[in-house]
Amino acid sequence: MLVDFFLHLKARELPVSTQELLALLEALKARLVGPSLDDFYLLARTVLVKDEAHYDRFDRAFAEYFKGLEALPGFDVDIPEEWLKLAARRHLSEADRLRLQKLSYEKLFDQFRQRLAEQKERHEGGSKWIGTAGTSPYGHGGYHPEGIRIGGDSVGNRTALKVWERREFRNLDDSVELGVRNIKVALRRLRRFARQGAATELDLDGTIAGTARNGGWLDLHLRPERHNAVKVLLFLDIGGSMDDHIRTCEELFSAARAEFKHLEHFYFHNCVYEGVWKDNRRRHDERTATWDVIHTYGPDYKLIFVGDASMSPYEIDRPGGSVEHWNDEPGALWISRLLKTWPKAIWLNPLPEAHWHYTPSIRRLRELFGERMFPLTLDGLDRAMRALTR
């Protein structure tokens, strides 16, 4: 199996060697990890990948090869009790789901503080306490129309107002080969060329004209090269529901890298607040204050947001509404500051345009952007680039 895995990595153009495969086999023989696929992933990445720039490519290749597999074959161990408990979590009917009531924003947090003070032990399958696999608004592995997810991964409902854990996102790969080359063509509507730098390029027309005026004696003319003078600030929503659109966003990111010499990018999650970041691996430690971004880049930049704009409306309009931390000022205020600094701004949304009116947060952001939200399609990109050049 590992030989096939090794050949799969080679086919995905990862620079892995036979020596590294042998080292991985030795580590498995020494039982450095158990049957957990997560543990094997960490071991394989440590042994096989020598450059962190290849982590994203390795992650995709690993996911393709081990899709549907939950443990390594050949390890004779019992299934952990915790796995069985989560697998057996309650499956609610649609009628059961409709009977669950959303709490008001204030009541949700007041009740949460009360549960923290009163709860003394672990709970599972209930509707009140902080626990797992139940219908309480606090915990994980169950269902509630709005709540606070504490520990554990999302089970796919995506209804949490807050997530109490340290989540890790990965950077978008700007070297992805474009599946749709026309994205680059659409972006070219925004390009504006200017002559920059030293005179190092042959000016053929000027040379011919000068030589003719010189009675046939060569009169060589040089000129600066033409470069795209457009400056772009790219804000990319990452994580959560945006995981469904990674491929599309990577194609856009790659095209933008190729088309714009002056491109600066920052990541955010759901809505922009007081800080953004450039590297998802270090987002908890190396953030850039949004005020610093506003004061660093001039008004000649064009601002492009990319995100599905799908979130709780609290995340836009409430202090403390962020799903991951307590924000002192609402996201709408920060967006208004960005739009005041860079009035040439658009929002690109990977969701189909026909579905936008079903989501209150999309409607709210369209209002903030003066209806300058466009679908992340070729037609939408074309309309977006025209809006930025007006």
C-alpha positions as CSV (number, residue, x, y, z in Angstrom):
1,M,0.0,0.0,0.0
2,L,2.8,2.4,0.9
3,V,4.6,1.8,-2.4
4,D,1.4,2.8,-4.2
5,F,1.1,5.8,-1.9
6,F,4.7,6.8,-2.7
7,L,4.0,6.5,-6.5
8,H,0.9,8.6,-6.0
9,L,2.9,11.4,-4.4
10,K,5.4,11.2,-7.3
11,A,2.6,11.5,-9.8
12,R,1.4,14.6,-8.0
13,E,4.9,16.1,-8.6
14,L,6.0,15.9,-4.9
15,P,9.8,15.6,-4.6
16,V,9.9,12.4,-2.4
17,S,12.7,9.9,-2.5
18,T,13.1,6.2,-2.0
19,Q,15.3,6.9,1.1
20,E,12.4,8.8,2.7
21,L,10.0,6.0,1.9
22,L,12.3,3.5,3.7
23,A,12.5,5.9,6.7
24,L,8.7,6.0,6.8
25,L,8.5,2.2,6.7
26,E,11.0,2.0,9.6
27,A,9.0,4.4,11.7
28,L,5.8,2.3,11.1
29,K,7.7,-0.9,11.9
30,A,8.8,0.7,15.2
31,R,5.1,1.5,16.0
32,L,5.7,5.3,16.3
33,V,2.1,5.8,15.5
34,G,-1.1,3.7,16.0
35,P,-3.8,3.0,13.5
36,S,-5.1,6.5,13.4
37,L,-5.0,8.0,9.9
38,D,-4.4,11.5,11.5
39,D,-1.3,10.2,13.3
40,F,0.0,8.6,10.1
41,Y,-0.7,11.8,8.2
42,L,1.5,13.8,10.6
43,L,4.2,11.1,10.5
44,A,4.2,10.9,6.7
45,R,4.3,14.6,6.2
46,T,7.2,15.0,8.7
47,V,9.2,12.2,7.0
48,L,8.4,12.8,3.3
49,V,8.0,16.6,2.9
50,K,11.2,18.5,3.2
51,D,9.8,22.0,2.3
52,E,6.7,23.5,3.9
53,A,5.9,25.1,0.6
54,H,4.8,21.6,-0.5
55,Y,2.4,21.0,2.4
56,D,-0.7,22.0,0.5
57,R,0.1,19.8,-2.4
58,F,0.9,16.9,0.0
59,D,-2.5,17.5,1.8
60,R,-4.4,17.2,-1.5
61,A,-2.5,14.1,-2.6
62,F,-3.0,12.4,0.8
63,A,-6.7,13.2,0.8
64,E,-7.1,11.7,-2.7
65,Y,-5.3,8.5,-1.9
66,F,-6.8,7.8,1.5
67,K,-10.4,9.0,0.7
68,G,-12.9,6.9,2.7
69,L,-10.3,5.2,4.9
70,E,-10.4,5.9,8.6
71,A,-7.6,3.7,9.9
72,L,-4.5,2.0,8.6
73,P,-5.0,-1.7,7.8
74,G,-2.8,-4.2,9.7
75,F,-3.2,-2.6,13.2
76,D,-5.1,-5.0,15.4
77,V,-6.6,-2.6,18.1
78,D,-10.0,-1.9,19.6
79,I,-12.1,1.0,18.4
80,P,-11.9,3.8,21.0
81,E,-15.1,4.3,22.9
82,E,-15.2,8.0,22.0
83,W,-15.4,7.1,18.3
84,L,-18.4,4.8,19.0
85,K,-20.1,7.6,21.0
86,L,-19.8,10.1,18.2
87,A,-20.8,7.6,15.5
88,A,-24.0,6.9,17.5
89,R,-25.0,10.5,18.0
90,R,-28.7,11.3,17.7
91,H,-30.2,11.6,14.2
92,L,-33.0,14.1,14.4
93,S,-36.0,14.1,12.1
94,E,-37.0,17.4,10.3
95,A,-39.9,17.8,12.8
96,D,-37.5,17.4,15.7
97,R,-35.2,20.0,14.2
98,L,-38.0,22.5,13.8
99,R,-39.1,22.1,17.4
100,L,-35.7,23.4,18.6
101,Q,-35.9,27.2,19.2
102,K,-33.1,29.7,18.6
103,L,-32.1,31.8,21.6
104,S,-31.6,35.5,21.4
105,Y,-28.0,36.6,21.1
106,E,-27.9,38.0,24.7
107,K,-29.7,35.0,26.2
108,L,-27.4,32.5,24.4
109,F,-24.3,34.0,26.2
110,D,-26.0,34.6,29.5
111,Q,-27.2,31.0,29.6
112,F,-23.7,29.8,28.6
113,R,-22.1,31.6,31.5
114,Q,-24.7,30.0,33.8
115,R,-23.9,26.5,32.5
116,L,-20.2,27.1,33.0
117,A,-20.8,28.0,36.6
118,E,-23.2,25.1,37.4
119,Q,-21.8,22.2,35.4
120,K,-19.6,19.8,37.3
121,E,-19.2,16.7,35.0
122,R,-19.3,15.5,31.4
123,H,-22.7,15.2,29.6
124,E,-23.7,13.4,26.5
125,G,-26.9,13.4,24.4
126,G,-28.8,15.9,26.4
127,S,-30.6,19.2,25.6
128,K,-29.3,21.4,28.5
129,W,-25.7,21.1,29.5
130,I,-22.4,21.5,27.6
131,G,-21.9,18.1,26.0
132,T,-21.8,16.0,22.9
133,A,-24.3,14.4,20.5
134,G,-27.3,16.2,21.9
135,T,-29.6,19.1,21.2
136,S,-28.0,21.5,23.6
137,P,-26.8,24.8,22.1
138,Y,-23.4,24.2,23.8
139,G,-21.0,21.5,22.8
140,H,-20.4,19.5,19.6
141,G,-21.4,16.4,17.7
142,G,-25.2,17.1,17.9
143,Y,-27.6,19.6,16.4
144,H,-29.0,23.0,17.4
145,P,-30.1,25.8,15.0
146,E,-27.7,28.3,16.7
147,G,-25.2,27.8,19.4
148,I,-21.6,27.7,20.6
149,R,-19.4,24.8,19.4
150,I,-17.0,23.7,22.1
151,G,-14.3,21.2,21.1
152,G,-14.6,18.7,18.3
153,D,-15.0,19.2,14.6
154,S,-18.1,20.5,12.9
155,V,-20.5,17.7,11.8
156,G,-21.6,19.8,8.8
157,N,-24.5,21.9,10.2
158,R,-22.5,25.2,10.2
159,T,-24.9,26.9,12.5
160,A,-22.6,27.9,15.3
161,L,-22.5,31.6,16.3
162,K,-19.2,31.0,18.2
163,V,-16.5,28.3,17.9
164,W,-14.5,27.8,21.1
165,E,-11.3,26.2,19.8
166,R,-8.1,27.0,18.0
167,R,-8.9,26.3,14.3
168,E,-6.3,26.0,11.7
169,F,-6.7,27.1,8.1
170,R,-4.4,26.5,5.2
171,N,-3.1,29.1,2.7
172,L,-4.5,29.2,-0.8
173,D,-2.0,27.8,-3.4
174,D,-1.0,30.5,-5.9
175,S,0.7,28.0,-8.2
176,V,-2.4,26.0,-9.1
177,E,-2.8,25.4,-12.8
178,L,-5.9,27.1,-13.9
179,G,-8.7,24.8,-15.0
180,V,-10.4,27.8,-16.7
181,R,-7.9,29.9,-18.5
182,N,-10.5,32.6,-19.2
183,I,-10.3,33.8,-15.6
184,K,-7.0,35.4,-16.6
185,V,-8.6,37.0,-19.7
186,A,-11.4,38.4,-17.5
187,L,-8.9,40.0,-15.1
188,R,-7.1,41.7,-17.9
189,R,-9.9,44.2,-18.3
190,L,-8.5,45.8,-15.1
191,R,-4.9,46.1,-16.4
192,R,-3.4,49.5,-17.2
193,F,0.1,49.7,-18.5
194,A,2.7,52.3,-18.0
195,R,6.4,52.6,-18.9
196,Q,8.5,52.0,-15.8
197,G,12.2,51.6,-14.9
198,A,15.4,52.1,-16.8
199,A,15.4,52.4,-20.6
200,T,16.3,48.8,-21.5
201,E,13.8,47.8,-24.2
202,L,14.4,48.4,-27.9
203,D,12.0,51.1,-29.3
204,L,11.8,49.7,-32.8
205,D,9.6,52.5,-34.2
206,G,11.8,55.2,-32.7
207,T,14.9,53.5,-34.0
208,I,13.6,53.3,-37.5
209,A,12.5,56.9,-37.5
210,G,15.8,58.1,-36.0
211,T,17.8,56.1,-38.5
212,A,15.8,57.6,-41.4
213,R,16.4,61.1,-40.1
214,N,20.1,60.2,-39.8
215,G,20.4,59.5,-43.5
216,G,20.7,55.7,-42.9
217,W,23.1,55.8,-40.0
218,L,21.8,53.6,-37.2
219,D,20.2,55.7,-34.4
220,L,19.4,53.2,-31.6
221,H,16.5,54.2,-29.3
222,L,15.7,52.5,-26.0
223,R,12.7,52.9,-23.7
224,P,11.5,51.6,-20.3
225,E,9.5,48.3,-20.3
226,R,5.7,48.4,-20.0
227,H,4.4,47.1,-16.7
228,N,0.9,46.7,-15.4
229,A,0.4,49.7,-13.1
230,V,-2.8,48.6,-11.5
231,K,-2.6,48.1,-7.7
232,V,-4.8,45.5,-6.1
233,L,-5.7,44.7,-2.5
234,L,-7.1,41.1,-2.3
235,F,-9.1,40.1,0.9
236,L,-9.8,36.4,0.9
237,D,-12.3,34.7,3.2
238,I,-10.8,31.4,4.5
239,G,-12.1,28.4,6.4
240,G,-15.6,27.2,7.4
241,S,-18.1,27.2,4.5
242,M,-15.3,28.6,2.2
243,D,-13.7,25.1,2.3
244,D,-16.3,24.2,-0.4
245,H,-14.8,26.8,-2.8
246,I,-11.1,26.3,-2.3
247,R,-10.4,25.2,-5.9
248,T,-12.2,28.1,-7.4
249,C,-10.5,30.6,-5.1
250,E,-7.1,29.1,-5.8
251,E,-7.7,29.5,-9.5
252,L,-8.6,33.1,-9.0
253,F,-5.6,33.7,-6.7
254,S,-3.2,32.1,-9.3
255,A,-4.7,34.3,-12.1
256,A,-4.4,37.4,-10.0
257,R,-0.8,36.6,-9.1
258,A,0.0,36.3,-12.8
259,E,-1.8,39.4,-14.0
260,F,-1.0,42.0,-11.4
261,K,2.5,43.0,-10.5
262,H,1.2,45.2,-7.6
263,L,-0.9,42.7,-5.6
264,E,-1.2,42.5,-1.8
265,H,-3.4,39.8,-0.2
266,F,-4.8,39.3,3.3
267,Y,-6.9,36.6,4.8
268,F,-10.0,37.0,7.1
269,H,-12.7,34.7,8.3
270,N,-16.4,35.5,7.5
271,C,-16.1,39.2,8.1
272,V,-13.2,41.7,8.6
273,Y,-12.5,43.0,12.1
274,E,-9.5,44.6,13.8
275,G,-6.9,42.2,12.4
276,V,-6.2,40.3,9.2
277,W,-3.3,38.0,8.3
278,K,-1.1,36.9,5.4
279,D,-0.2,33.3,6.5
280,N,-2.9,30.9,7.8
281,R,-0.3,28.8,9.5
282,R,0.7,31.7,11.7
283,R,-2.6,33.6,11.9
284,H,-2.8,33.3,15.7
285,D,0.6,34.8,16.2
286,E,1.3,37.1,13.2
287,R,-1.6,39.3,12.5
288,T,-1.7,42.7,10.8
289,A,-3.9,45.4,12.3
290,T,-6.6,46.5,9.9
291,W,-5.7,50.1,10.8
292,D,-2.1,49.4,9.6
293,V,-3.4,48.1,6.3
294,I,-5.6,51.3,5.9
295,H,-2.6,53.5,6.6
296,T,-0.1,51.6,4.5
297,Y,-1.7,51.3,1.1
298,G,-2.6,54.4,-0.9
299,P,-6.0,55.3,-2.3
300,D,-4.8,54.3,-5.8
301,Y,-5.3,50.6,-4.8
302,K,-8.5,48.7,-5.9
303,L,-10.1,46.6,-3.2
304,I,-11.4,43.0,-4.0
305,F,-13.1,40.8,-1.4
306,V,-13.6,37.1,-2.1
307,G,-16.0,35.2,0.1
308,D,-19.4,33.5,0.2
309,A,-20.7,36.2,2.7
310,S,-22.6,33.5,4.5
311,M,-22.6,33.9,8.2
312,S,-24.7,34.9,11.2
313,P,-25.9,38.5,10.7
314,Y,-24.5,39.2,14.2
315,E,-21.0,38.8,12.7
316,I,-21.6,41.9,10.6
317,D,-23.6,44.2,12.9
318,R,-22.8,43.3,16.5
319,P,-19.8,43.9,18.8
320,G,-18.8,40.4,19.9
321,G,-20.5,38.9,16.9
322,S,-17.4,37.2,15.5
323,V,-17.6,33.4,15.5
324,E,-14.0,33.1,16.8
325,H,-13.3,36.0,19.1
326,W,-14.8,39.0,20.9
327,N,-14.6,41.9,18.5
328,D,-15.1,45.3,20.2
329,E,-16.4,46.9,17.0
330,P,-18.9,45.4,14.5
331,G,-17.6,44.1,11.1
332,A,-19.9,46.6,9.3
333,L,-17.9,49.5,10.8
334,W,-14.6,48.0,9.6
335,I,-16.0,47.3,6.1
336,S,-17.2,50.9,5.9
337,R,-13.7,52.2,6.9
338,L,-12.2,50.0,4.1
339,L,-14.7,51.3,1.5
340,K,-14.1,54.9,2.5
341,T,-10.3,54.4,2.0
342,W,-10.7,52.5,-1.3
343,P,-14.0,53.4,-2.9
344,K,-13.0,51.3,-6.0
345,A,-14.1,48.1,-4.4
346,I,-16.1,44.9,-5.2
347,W,-17.1,41.6,-3.5
348,L,-16.7,38.3,-5.5
349,N,-19.0,35.6,-4.3
350,P,-18.5,31.9,-5.3
351,L,-22.2,31.1,-4.5
352,P,-24.7,31.1,-7.4
353,E,-26.2,34.5,-7.7
354,A,-29.8,33.0,-7.8
355,H,-29.3,31.9,-4.2
356,W,-28.1,35.2,-2.6
357,H,-31.6,36.5,-1.5
358,Y,-32.0,33.5,0.8
359,T,-29.2,34.5,3.1
360,P,-29.6,37.7,5.3
361,S,-25.8,38.2,5.6
362,I,-25.4,38.4,1.8
363,R,-28.2,40.9,1.5
364,R,-26.5,43.0,4.3
365,L,-23.1,43.0,2.6
366,R,-24.6,43.9,-0.7
367,E,-26.1,46.9,0.9
368,L,-22.7,47.9,2.4
369,F,-21.0,47.4,-1.0
370,G,-23.6,49.5,-2.8
371,E,-24.7,46.3,-4.7
372,R,-21.2,45.8,-6.0
373,M,-21.2,42.1,-5.3
374,F,-20.6,39.8,-8.3
375,P,-20.7,36.0,-8.7
376,L,-17.3,34.3,-9.1
377,T,-18.1,33.2,-12.7
378,L,-16.6,34.4,-16.0
379,D,-19.5,36.7,-16.6
380,G,-19.4,37.9,-13.0
381,L,-15.7,38.7,-13.3
382,D,-16.2,40.6,-16.5
383,R,-18.9,42.7,-14.8
384,A,-16.7,43.2,-11.7
385,M,-13.7,44.4,-13.7
386,R,-15.9,46.9,-15.6
387,A,-17.2,48.2,-12.2
388,L,-13.6,48.7,-11.0
389,T,-12.6,50.6,-14.1
390,R,-15.5,53.1,-14.0
